[in-house]
Amino acid sequence: MTGDLIALGPGKVDLLESIGQEGSISQAARERHLSYRRAWNMVDTMNQCFKEPLVVSITGGKGGGGAILTEGGKKIIQLYRKMEKKAEDATRAEGKSLQKLLLTTRREAD
């Protein structure tokens, strides 16, 4: 967190990856089933929270505008995914223990 803003989380990293693939905030928003406004607000929050912007807009021309990830944006994705992998590895045993406590079949409602 940076002040009241949440700098990063799984949804924001997913959005960054989609922007990197699509080259567009609006396309990435559609892919992630977000409104453009929501996606733009997420990007704006991330850009405010980090020392350098993670996403920059490209002004429109004949083919329209777009958005690209900065080197910082690419680095953030890599770091976040590494953290996720480490957390998953570190909690694997507990996850298996939790699985054993779950019902194996879902009961039908009466």
Backbone atoms as SQL, in Angstrom:
CREATE TABLE atoms (id INTEGER PRIMARY KEY, chain TEXT, resi INTEGER, resn TEXT, atom TEXT, x REAL, y REAL, z REAL);
INSERT INTO atoms VALUES
  (1, 'A', 1, 'MET', 'N', 0.835, -1.189, 0.000),
  (2, 'A', 1, 'MET', 'CA', 0.000, 0.000, 0.000),
  (3, 'A', 1, 'MET', 'C', 0.872, 1.242, 0.000),
  (4, 'A', 2, 'THR', 'N', 0.365, 2.234, -0.648),
  (5, 'A', 2, 'THR', 'CA', 1.006, 3.537, -0.648),
  (6, 'A', 2, 'THR', 'C', -0.054, 4.524, -0.203),
  (7, 'A', 3, 'GLY', 'N', 0.029, 4.952, 1.059),
  (8, 'A', 3, 'GLY', 'CA', -1.036, 5.792, 1.598),
  (9, 'A', 3, 'GLY', 'C', -2.321, 4.984, 1.621),
  (10, 'A', 4, 'ASP', 'N', -3.371, 5.528, 1.038),
  (11, 'A', 4, 'ASP', 'CA', -4.656, 4.828, 0.962),
  (12, 'A', 4, 'ASP', 'C', -4.782, 3.965, -0.292),
  (13, 'A', 5, 'LEU', 'N', -3.805, 4.045, -1.179),
  (14, 'A', 5, 'LEU', 'CA', -3.870, 3.318, -2.441),
  (15, 'A', 5, 'LEU', 'C', -3.244, 1.934, -2.320),
  (16, 'A', 6, 'ILE', 'N', -3.855, 0.956, -2.949),
  (17, 'A', 6, 'ILE', 'CA', -3.286, -0.386, -3.002),
  (18, 'A', 6, 'ILE', 'C', -2.477, -0.462, -4.292),
  (19, 'A', 7, 'ALA', 'N', -1.170, -0.544, -4.152),
  (20, 'A', 7, 'ALA', 'CA', -0.264, -0.459, -5.291),
  (21, 'A', 7, 'ALA', 'C', -0.370, -1.647, -6.228),
  (22, 'A', 8, 'LEU', 'N', -0.553, -2.833, -5.676),
  (23, 'A', 8, 'LEU', 'CA', -0.459, -4.021, -6.505),
  (24, 'A', 8, 'LEU', 'C', -1.224, -5.171, -5.890),
  (25, 'A', 9, 'GLY', 'N', -1.697, -6.045, -6.705),
  (26, 'A', 9, 'GLY', 'CA', -2.381, -7.259, -6.275),
  (27, 'A', 9, 'GLY', 'C', -2.552, -8.156, -7.480),
  (28, 'A', 10, 'PRO', 'N', -3.144, -9.324, -7.287),
  (29, 'A', 10, 'PRO', 'CA', -3.256, -10.274, -8.395),
  (30, 'A', 10, 'PRO', 'C', -4.039, -9.742, -9.598),
  (31, 'A', 11, 'GLY', 'N', -5.116, -9.011, -9.354),
  (32, 'A', 11, 'GLY', 'CA', -5.896, -8.459, -10.463),
  (33, 'A', 11, 'GLY', 'C', -5.122, -7.414, -11.251),
  (34, 'A', 12, 'LYS', 'N', -4.358, -6.615, -10.558),
  (35, 'A', 12, 'LYS', 'CA', -3.564, -5.583, -11.233),
  (36, 'A', 12, 'LYS', 'C', -2.442, -6.204, -12.051),
  (37, 'A', 13, 'VAL', 'N', -1.825, -7.249, -11.527),
  (38, 'A', 13, 'VAL', 'CA', -0.760, -7.922, -12.277),
  (39, 'A', 13, 'VAL', 'C', -1.350, -8.610, -13.513),
  (40, 'A', 14, 'ASP', 'N', -2.519, -9.237, -13.357),
  (41, 'A', 14, 'ASP', 'CA', -3.192, -9.838, -14.508),
  (42, 'A', 14, 'ASP', 'C', -3.476, -8.778, -15.572),
  (43, 'A', 15, 'LEU', 'N', -3.933, -7.611, -15.133),
  (44, 'A', 15, 'LEU', 'CA', -4.211, -6.518, -16.066),
  (45, 'A', 15, 'LEU', 'C', -2.931, -6.067, -16.765),
  (46, 'A', 16, 'LEU', 'N', -1.848, -5.928, -16.021),
  (47, 'A', 16, 'LEU', 'CA', -0.574, -5.550, -16.638),
  (48, 'A', 16, 'LEU', 'C', -0.178, -6.551, -17.723),
  (49, 'A', 17, 'GLU', 'N', -0.317, -7.836, -17.417),
  (50, 'A', 17, 'GLU', 'CA', 0.028, -8.858, -18.411),
  (51, 'A', 17, 'GLU', 'C', -0.844, -8.716, -19.661),
  (52, 'A', 18, 'SER', 'N', -2.122, -8.465, -19.468),
  (53, 'A', 18, 'SER', 'CA', -3.021, -8.304, -20.610),
  (54, 'A', 18, 'SER', 'C', -2.670, -7.068, -21.429),
  (55, 'A', 19, 'ILE', 'N', -2.319, -5.988, -20.769),
  (56, 'A', 19, 'ILE', 'CA', -1.909, -4.770, -21.485),
  (57, 'A', 19, 'ILE', 'C', -0.656, -5.072, -22.304),
  (58, 'A', 20, 'GLY', 'N', 0.282, -5.806, -21.708),
  (59, 'A', 20, 'GLY', 'CA', 1.494, -6.181, -22.423),
  (60, 'A', 20, 'GLY', 'C', 1.201, -7.015, -23.662),
  (61, 'A', 21, 'GLN', 'N', 0.218, -7.891, -23.569),
  (62, 'A', 21, 'GLN', 'CA', -0.149, -8.749, -24.703),
  (63, 'A', 21, 'GLN', 'C', -0.974, -8.015, -25.752),
  (64, 'A', 22, 'GLU', 'N', -1.901, -7.190, -25.293),
  (65, 'A', 22, 'GLU', 'CA', -2.852, -6.547, -26.201),
  (66, 'A', 22, 'GLU', 'C', -2.370, -5.200, -26.744),
  (67, 'A', 23, 'GLY', 'N', -1.504, -4.515, -25.988),
  (68, 'A', 23, 'GLY', 'CA', -1.062, -3.194, -26.415),
  (69, 'A', 23, 'GLY', 'C', -2.138, -2.138, -26.277),
  (70, 'A', 24, 'SER', 'N', -3.112, -2.399, -25.394),
  (71, 'A', 24, 'SER', 'CA', -4.246, -1.495, -25.252),
  (72, 'A', 24, 'SER', 'C', -4.916, -1.730, -23.900),
  (73, 'A', 25, 'ILE', 'N', -5.232, -0.635, -23.219),
  (74, 'A', 25, 'ILE', 'CA', -5.954, -0.757, -21.947),
  (75, 'A', 25, 'ILE', 'C', -7.383, -1.233, -22.210),
  (76, 'A', 26, 'SER', 'N', -8.027, -0.709, -23.251),
  (77, 'A', 26, 'SER', 'CA', -9.410, -1.108, -23.526),
  (78, 'A', 26, 'SER', 'C', -9.498, -2.580, -23.917),
  (79, 'A', 27, 'GLN', 'N', -8.571, -3.069, -24.721),
  (80, 'A', 27, 'GLN', 'CA', -8.566, -4.488, -25.096),
  (81, 'A', 27, 'GLN', 'C', -8.285, -5.356, -23.875),
  (82, 'A', 28, 'ALA', 'N', -7.342, -4.928, -23.058),
  (83, 'A', 28, 'ALA', 'CA', -7.013, -5.672, -21.842),
  (84, 'A', 28, 'ALA', 'C', -8.213, -5.705, -20.902),
  (85, 'A', 29, 'ALA', 'N', -8.931, -4.596, -20.810),
  (86, 'A', 29, 'ALA', 'CA', -10.121, -4.533, -19.953),
  (87, 'A', 29, 'ALA', 'C', -11.166, -5.532, -20.432),
  (88, 'A', 30, 'ARG', 'N', -11.406, -5.577, -21.736),
  (89, 'A', 30, 'ARG', 'CA', -12.380, -6.538, -22.282),
  (90, 'A', 30, 'ARG', 'C', -11.947, -7.971, -21.980),
  (91, 'A', 31, 'GLU', 'N', -10.670, -8.251, -22.170),
  (92, 'A', 31, 'GLU', 'CA', -10.150, -9.593, -21.905),
  (93, 'A', 31, 'GLU', 'C', -10.344, -9.990, -20.445),
  (94, 'A', 32, 'ARG', 'N', -10.202, -9.033, -19.541),
  (95, 'A', 32, 'ARG', 'CA', -10.310, -9.289, -18.101),
  (96, 'A', 32, 'ARG', 'C', -11.728, -9.069, -17.574),
  (97, 'A', 33, 'HIS', 'N', -12.664, -8.764, -18.464),
  (98, 'A', 33, 'HIS', 'CA', -14.063, -8.522, -18.077),
  (99, 'A', 33, 'HIS', 'C', -14.184, -7.364, -17.087),
  (100, 'A', 34, 'LEU', 'N', -13.460, -6.297, -17.394),
  (101, 'A', 34, 'LEU', 'CA', -13.500, -5.068, -16.599),
  (102, 'A', 34, 'LEU', 'C', -14.037, -3.943, -17.470),
  (103, 'A', 35, 'SER', 'N', -14.635, -2.957, -16.840),
  (104, 'A', 35, 'SER', 'CA', -14.988, -1.760, -17.600),
  (105, 'A', 35, 'SER', 'C', -13.683, -1.020, -17.913),
  (106, 'A', 36, 'TYR', 'N', -13.729, -0.232, -18.969),
  (107, 'A', 36, 'TYR', 'CA', -12.541, 0.554, -19.308),
  (108, 'A', 36, 'TYR', 'C', -12.177, 1.478, -18.146),
  (109, 'A', 37, 'ARG', 'N', -13.199, 2.089, -17.552),
  (110, 'A', 37, 'ARG', 'CA', -12.957, 3.013, -16.433),
  (111, 'A', 37, 'ARG', 'C', -12.246, 2.310, -15.285),
  (112, 'A', 38, 'ARG', 'N', -12.692, 1.105, -14.942),
  (113, 'A', 38, 'ARG', 'CA', -12.070, 0.349, -13.851),
  (114, 'A', 38, 'ARG', 'C', -10.614, 0.031, -14.187),
  (115, 'A', 39, 'ALA', 'N', -10.379, -0.431, -15.406),
  (116, 'A', 39, 'ALA', 'CA', -9.011, -0.765, -15.829),
  (117, 'A', 39, 'ALA', 'C', -8.126, 0.481, -15.808),
  (118, 'A', 40, 'TRP', 'N', -8.653, 1.582, -16.328),
  (119, 'A', 40, 'TRP', 'CA', -7.870, 2.812, -16.362),
  (120, 'A', 40, 'TRP', 'C', -7.547, 3.272, -14.940),
  (121, 'A', 41, 'ASN', 'N', -8.509, 3.171, -14.029),
  (122, 'A', 41, 'ASN', 'CA', -8.270, 3.549, -12.629),
  (123, 'A', 41, 'ASN', 'C', -7.202, 2.653, -11.993),
  (124, 'A', 42, 'MET', 'N', -7.225, 1.370, -12.309),
  (125, 'A', 42, 'MET', 'CA', -6.207, 0.463, -11.775),
  (126, 'A', 42, 'MET', 'C', -4.823, 0.860, -12.282),
  (127, 'A', 43, 'VAL', 'N', -4.721, 1.151, -13.566),
  (128, 'A', 43, 'VAL', 'CA', -3.443, 1.577, -14.154),
  (129, 'A', 43, 'VAL', 'C', -2.990, 2.884, -13.528),
  (130, 'A', 44, 'ASP', 'N', -3.915, 3.819, -13.385),
  (131, 'A', 44, 'ASP', 'CA', -3.588, 5.116, -12.795),
  (132, 'A', 44, 'ASP', 'C', -3.070, 4.951, -11.367),
  (133, 'A', 45, 'THR', 'N', -3.708, 4.090, -10.587),
  (134, 'A', 45, 'THR', 'CA', -3.265, 3.838, -9.214),
  (135, 'A', 45, 'THR', 'C', -1.853, 3.255, -9.206),
  (136, 'A', 46, 'MET', 'N', -1.623, 2.259, -10.057),
  (137, 'A', 46, 'MET', 'CA', -0.273, 1.668, -10.102),
  (138, 'A', 46, 'MET', 'C', 0.764, 2.708, -10.499),
  (139, 'A', 47, 'ASN', 'N', 0.442, 3.505, -11.505),
  (140, 'A', 47, 'ASN', 'CA', 1.388, 4.527, -11.954),
  (141, 'A', 47, 'ASN', 'C', 1.675, 5.561, -10.870),
  (142, 'A', 48, 'GLN', 'N', 0.701, 5.850, -10.015),
  (143, 'A', 48, 'GLN', 'CA', 0.905, 6.802, -8.922),
  (144, 'A', 48, 'GLN', 'C', 1.761, 6.214, -7.795),
  (145, 'A', 49, 'CYS', 'N', 1.657, 4.901, -7.619),
  (146, 'A', 49, 'CYS', 'CA', 2.297, 4.262, -6.476),
  (147, 'A', 49, 'CYS', 'C', 3.770, 3.914, -6.679),
  (148, 'A', 50, 'PHE', 'N', 4.180, 3.745, -7.913),
  (149, 'A', 50, 'PHE', 'CA', 5.562, 3.350, -8.172),
  (150, 'A', 50, 'PHE', 'C', 6.391, 4.562, -8.591),
  (151, 'A', 51, 'LYS', 'N', 7.700, 4.448, -8.402),
  (152, 'A', 51, 'LYS', 'CA', 8.602, 5.557, -8.715),
  (153, 'A', 51, 'LYS', 'C', 8.531, 5.961, -10.177),
  (154, 'A', 52, 'GLU', 'N', 8.315, 4.984, -11.043),
  (155, 'A', 52, 'GLU', 'CA', 8.172, 5.241, -12.470),
  (156, 'A', 52, 'GLU', 'C', 6.876, 4.590, -12.944),
  (157, 'A', 53, 'PRO', 'N', 6.246, 5.138, -13.979),
  (158, 'A', 53, 'PRO', 'CA', 5.003, 4.530, -14.466),
  (159, 'A', 53, 'PRO', 'C', 5.243, 3.104, -14.955),
  (160, 'A', 54, 'LEU', 'N', 4.225, 2.253, -14.793),
  (161, 'A', 54, 'LEU', 'CA', 4.294, 0.873, -15.262),
  (162, 'A', 54, 'LEU', 'C', 3.696, 0.740, -16.656),
  (163, 'A', 55, 'VAL', 'N', 2.779, 1.649, -16.979),
  (164, 'A', 55, 'VAL', 'CA', 2.095, 1.657, -18.274),
  (165, 'A', 55, 'VAL', 'C', 2.130, 3.079, -18.808),
  (166, 'A', 56, 'VAL', 'N', 2.429, 3.214, -20.097),
  (167, 'A', 56, 'VAL', 'CA', 2.364, 4.529, -20.737),
  (168, 'A', 56, 'VAL', 'C', 1.442, 4.436, -21.949),
  (169, 'A', 57, 'SER', 'N', 0.728, 5.512, -22.184),
  (170, 'A', 57, 'SER', 'CA', -0.176, 5.581, -23.330),
  (171, 'A', 57, 'SER', 'C', 0.578, 6.052, -24.556),
  (172, 'A', 58, 'ILE', 'N', 0.148, 5.540, -25.678),
  (173, 'A', 58, 'ILE', 'CA', 0.694, 5.963, -26.961),
  (174, 'A', 58, 'ILE', 'C', -0.412, 6.749, -27.652),
  (175, 'A', 59, 'THR', 'N', -0.093, 7.955, -28.098),
  (176, 'A', 59, 'THR', 'CA', -1.120, 8.772, -28.726),
  (177, 'A', 59, 'THR', 'C', -1.554, 8.158, -30.046),
  (178, 'A', 60, 'GLY', 'N', -2.830, 8.367, -30.325),
  (179, 'A', 60, 'GLY', 'CA', -3.429, 7.786, -31.528),
  (180, 'A', 60, 'GLY', 'C', -2.904, 8.389, -32.802),
  (181, 'A', 61, 'GLY', 'N', -2.919, 7.602, -33.789),
  (182, 'A', 61, 'GLY', 'CA', -2.566, 8.026, -35.140),
  (183, 'A', 61, 'GLY', 'C', -3.558, 7.382, -36.069),
  (184, 'A', 62, 'LYS', 'N', -3.093, 6.963, -37.206),
  (185, 'A', 62, 'LYS', 'CA', -3.968, 6.331, -38.188),
  (186, 'A', 62, 'LYS', 'C', -4.631, 5.071, -37.617),
  (187, 'A', 63, 'GLY', 'N', -3.848, 4.264, -36.896),
  (188, 'A', 63, 'GLY', 'CA', -4.379, 3.027, -36.330),
  (189, 'A', 63, 'GLY', 'C', -4.918, 3.189, -34.924),
  (190, 'A', 64, 'GLY', 'N', -4.944, 4.383, -34.398),
  (191, 'A', 64, 'GLY', 'CA', -5.419, 4.614, -33.034),
  (192, 'A', 64, 'GLY', 'C', -4.272, 4.558, -32.043),
  (193, 'A', 65, 'GLY', 'N', -4.596, 4.831, -30.802),
  (194, 'A', 65, 'GLY', 'CA', -3.580, 4.841, -29.750),
  (195, 'A', 65, 'GLY', 'C', -3.401, 3.470, -29.152),
  (196, 'A', 66, 'GLY', 'N', -2.797, 3.444, -28.027),
  (197, 'A', 66, 'GLY', 'CA', -2.581, 2.186, -27.345),
  (198, 'A', 66, 'GLY', 'C', -1.868, 2.427, -26.036),
  (199, 'A', 67, 'ALA', 'N', -1.355, 1.362, -25.477),
  (200, 'A', 67, 'ALA', 'CA', -0.623, 1.444, -24.213),
  (201, 'A', 67, 'ALA', 'C', 0.449, 0.362, -24.221),
  (202, 'A', 68, 'ILE', 'N', 1.562, 0.666, -23.614),
  (203, 'A', 68, 'ILE', 'CA', 2.637, -0.319, -23.504),
  (204, 'A', 68, 'ILE', 'C', 3.146, -0.372, -22.072),
  (205, 'A', 69, 'LEU', 'N', 3.712, -1.515, -21.740),
  (206, 'A', 69, 'LEU', 'CA', 4.362, -1.652, -20.438),
  (207, 'A', 69, 'LEU', 'C', 5.741, -1.032, -20.516),
  (208, 'A', 70, 'THR', 'N', 6.117, -0.355, -19.470),
  (209, 'A', 70, 'THR', 'CA', 7.485, 0.148, -19.380),
  (210, 'A', 70, 'THR', 'C', 8.366, -1.007, -18.901),
  (211, 'A', 71, 'GLU', 'N', 9.661, -0.802, -18.880),
  (212, 'A', 71, 'GLU', 'CA', 10.563, -1.822, -18.332),
  (213, 'A', 71, 'GLU', 'C', 10.215, -2.089, -16.868),
  (214, 'A', 72, 'GLY', 'N', 9.826, -1.022, -16.157),
  (215, 'A', 72, 'GLY', 'CA', 9.398, -1.183, -14.763),
  (216, 'A', 72, 'GLY', 'C', 8.162, -2.048, -14.647),
  (217, 'A', 73, 'GLY', 'N', 7.220, -1.878, -15.550),
  (218, 'A', 73, 'GLY', 'CA', 6.008, -2.697, -15.553),
  (219, 'A', 73, 'GLY', 'C', 6.324, -4.164, -15.786),
  (220, 'A', 74, 'LYS', 'N', 7.229, -4.425, -16.713),
  (221, 'A', 74, 'LYS', 'CA', 7.645, -5.808, -16.990),
  (222, 'A', 74, 'LYS', 'C', 8.346, -6.415, -15.777),
  (223, 'A', 75, 'LYS', 'N', 9.175, -5.615, -15.123),
  (224, 'A', 75, 'LYS', 'CA', 9.905, -6.075, -13.941),
  (225, 'A', 75, 'LYS', 'C', 8.940, -6.392, -12.796),
  (226, 'A', 76, 'ILE', 'N', 7.928, -5.546, -12.609),
  (227, 'A', 76, 'ILE', 'CA', 6.932, -5.765, -11.551),
  (228, 'A', 76, 'ILE', 'C', 6.225, -7.101, -11.758),
  (229, 'A', 77, 'ILE', 'N', 5.847, -7.407, -12.999),
  (230, 'A', 77, 'ILE', 'CA', 5.193, -8.689, -13.293),
  (231, 'A', 77, 'ILE', 'C', 6.110, -9.843, -12.907),
  (232, 'A', 78, 'GLN', 'N', 7.361, -9.770, -13.326),
  (233, 'A', 78, 'GLN', 'CA', 8.321, -10.844, -13.019),
  (234, 'A', 78, 'GLN', 'C', 8.481, -11.030, -11.514),
  (235, 'A', 79, 'LEU', 'N', 8.655, -9.937, -10.785),
  (236, 'A', 79, 'LEU', 'CA', 8.834, -10.014, -9.334),
  (237, 'A', 79, 'LEU', 'C', 7.595, -10.582, -8.654),
  (238, 'A', 80, 'TYR', 'N', 6.422, -10.130, -9.070),
  (239, 'A', 80, 'TYR', 'CA', 5.182, -10.590, -8.452),
  (240, 'A', 80, 'TYR', 'C', 4.985, -12.082, -8.691),
  (241, 'A', 81, 'ARG', 'N', 5.218, -12.538, -9.910),
  (242, 'A', 81, 'ARG', 'CA', 5.054, -13.964, -10.220),
  (243, 'A', 81, 'ARG', 'C', 6.069, -14.815, -9.454),
  (244, 'A', 82, 'LYS', 'N', 7.280, -14.308, -9.266),
  (245, 'A', 82, 'LYS', 'CA', 8.274, -15.025, -8.448),
  (246, 'A', 82, 'LYS', 'C', 7.806, -15.139, -7.003),
  (247, 'A', 83, 'MET', 'N', 7.248, -14.051, -6.481),
  (248, 'A', 83, 'MET', 'CA', 6.717, -14.060, -5.110),
  (249, 'A', 83, 'MET', 'C', 5.582, -15.069, -4.980),
  (250, 'A', 84, 'GLU', 'N', 4.688, -15.094, -5.959),
  (251, 'A', 84, 'GLU', 'CA', 3.579, -16.049, -5.936),
  (252, 'A', 84, 'GLU', 'C', 4.099, -17.487, -5.897),
  (253, 'A', 85, 'LYS', 'N', 5.079, -17.762, -6.731),
  (254, 'A', 85, 'LYS', 'CA', 5.644, -19.121, -6.807),
  (255, 'A', 85, 'LYS', 'C', 6.279, -19.506, -5.479),
  (256, 'A', 86, 'LYS', 'N', 7.031, -18.598, -4.881),
  (257, 'A', 86, 'LYS', 'CA', 7.662, -18.877, -3.584),
  (258, 'A', 86, 'LYS', 'C', 6.614, -19.113, -2.505),
  (259, 'A', 87, 'ALA', 'N', 5.553, -18.305, -2.512),
  (260, 'A', 87, 'ALA', 'CA', 4.484, -18.469, -1.521),
  (261, 'A', 87, 'ALA', 'C', 3.784, -19.815, -1.714),
  (262, 'A', 88, 'GLU', 'N', 3.542, -20.178, -2.965),
  (263, 'A', 88, 'GLU', 'CA', 2.907, -21.463, -3.260),
  (264, 'A', 88, 'GLU', 'C', 3.786, -22.622, -2.783),
  (265, 'A', 89, 'ASP', 'N', 5.073, -22.548, -3.088),
  (266, 'A', 89, 'ASP', 'CA', 6.003, -23.599, -2.666),
  (267, 'A', 89, 'ASP', 'C', 6.073, -23.700, -1.139),
  (268, 'A', 90, 'ALA', 'N', 6.087, -22.545, -0.482),
  (269, 'A', 90, 'ALA', 'CA', 6.222, -22.517, 0.977),
  (270, 'A', 90, 'ALA', 'C', 4.984, -23.031, 1.702),
  (271, 'A', 91, 'THR', 'N', 3.832, -22.980, 1.047),
  (272, 'A', 91, 'THR', 'CA', 2.587, -23.375, 1.714),
  (273, 'A', 91, 'THR', 'C', 1.977, -24.657, 1.132),
  (274, 'A', 92, 'ARG', 'N', 2.742, -25.364, 0.315),
  (275, 'A', 92, 'ARG', 'CA', 2.214, -26.570, -0.333),
  (276, 'A', 92, 'ARG', 'C', 1.703, -27.598, 0.675),
  (277, 'A', 93, 'ALA', 'N', 2.459, -27.882, 1.734),
  (278, 'A', 93, 'ALA', 'CA', 2.059, -28.889, 2.726),
  (279, 'A', 93, 'ALA', 'C', 0.753, -28.491, 3.408),
  (280, 'A', 94, 'GLU', 'N', 0.635, -27.226, 3.780),
  (281, 'A', 94, 'GLU', 'CA', -0.592, -26.763, 4.419),
  (282, 'A', 94, 'GLU', 'C', -1.768, -26.846, 3.456),
  (283, 'A', 95, 'GLY', 'N', -1.523, -26.549, 2.197),
  (284, 'A', 95, 'GLY', 'CA', -2.568, -26.643, 1.185),
  (285, 'A', 95, 'GLY', 'C', -3.080, -28.061, 1.041),
  (286, 'A', 96, 'LYS', 'N', -2.157, -29.019, 1.063),
  (287, 'A', 96, 'LYS', 'CA', -2.563, -30.430, 0.990),
  (288, 'A', 96, 'LYS', 'C', -3.362, -30.827, 2.225),
  (289, 'A', 97, 'SER', 'N', -2.956, -30.336, 3.384),
  (290, 'A', 97, 'SER', 'CA', -3.698, -30.624, 4.619),
  (291, 'A', 97, 'SER', 'C', -5.108, -30.059, 4.551),
  (292, 'A', 98, 'LEU', 'N', -5.240, -28.839, 4.019),
  (293, 'A', 98, 'LEU', 'CA', -6.568, -28.242, 3.865),
  (294, 'A', 98, 'LEU', 'C', -7.419, -29.049, 2.890),
  (295, 'A', 99, 'GLN', 'N', -6.832, -29.503, 1.806),
  (296, 'A', 99, 'GLN', 'CA', -7.562, -30.304, 0.826),
  (297, 'A', 99, 'GLN', 'C', -8.162, -31.547, 1.467),
  (298, 'A', 100, 'LYS', 'N', -7.416, -32.162, 2.364),
  (299, 'A', 100, 'LYS', 'CA', -7.880, -33.382, 3.029),
  (300, 'A', 100, 'LYS', 'C', -9.103, -33.115, 3.905),
  (301, 'A', 101, 'LEU', 'N', -9.284, -31.878, 4.337),
  (302, 'A', 101, 'LEU', 'CA', -10.414, -31.524, 5.204),
  (303, 'A', 101, 'LEU', 'C', -11.675, -31.155, 4.420),
  (304, 'A', 102, 'LEU', 'N', -11.545, -30.998, 3.122),
  (305, 'A', 102, 'LEU', 'CA', -12.694, -30.631, 2.300),
  (306, 'A', 102, 'LEU', 'C', -13.559, -31.854, 2.000),
  (307, 'A', 103, 'LEU', 'N', -14.831, -31.605, 1.804),
  (308, 'A', 103, 'LEU', 'CA', -15.725, -32.681, 1.375),
  (309, 'A', 103, 'LEU', 'C', -15.286, -33.133, -0.021),
  (310, 'A', 104, 'THR', 'N', -15.342, -34.418, -0.270),
  (311, 'A', 104, 'THR', 'CA', -14.929, -34.915, -1.570),
  (312, 'A', 104, 'THR', 'C', -16.038, -34.807, -2.604),
  (313, 'A', 105, 'THR', 'N', -17.288, -34.855, -2.158),
  (314, 'A', 105, 'THR', 'CA', -18.402, -34.670, -3.076),
  (315, 'A', 105, 'THR', 'C', -19.304, -33.599, -2.518),
  (316, 'A', 106, 'ARG', 'N', -19.945, -32.893, -3.395),
  (317, 'A', 106, 'ARG', 'CA', -20.854, -31.816, -2.970),
  (318, 'A', 106, 'ARG', 'C', -22.226, -32.419, -2.708),
  (319, 'A', 107, 'ARG', 'N', -22.794, -32.080, -1.584),
  (320, 'A', 107, 'ARG', 'CA', -24.127, -32.579, -1.233),
  (321, 'A', 107, 'ARG', 'C', -25.191, -31.795, -1.971),
  (322, 'A', 108, 'GLU', 'N', -26.217, -32.484, -2.359),
  (323, 'A', 108, 'GLU', 'CA', -27.358, -31.854, -3.032),
  (324, 'A', 108, 'GLU', 'C', -28.190, -31.120, -1.983),
  (325, 'A', 109, 'ALA', 'N', -28.725, -29.969, -2.363),
  (326, 'A', 109, 'ALA', 'CA', -29.601, -29.214, -1.447),
  (327, 'A', 109, 'ALA', 'C', -30.953, -29.922, -1.366),
  (328, 'A', 110, 'ASP', 'N', -31.548, -29.959, -0.176),
  (329, 'A', 110, 'ASP', 'CA', -32.856, -30.623, 0.004),
  (330, 'A', 110, 'ASP', 'C', -33.953, -29.818, -0.633);
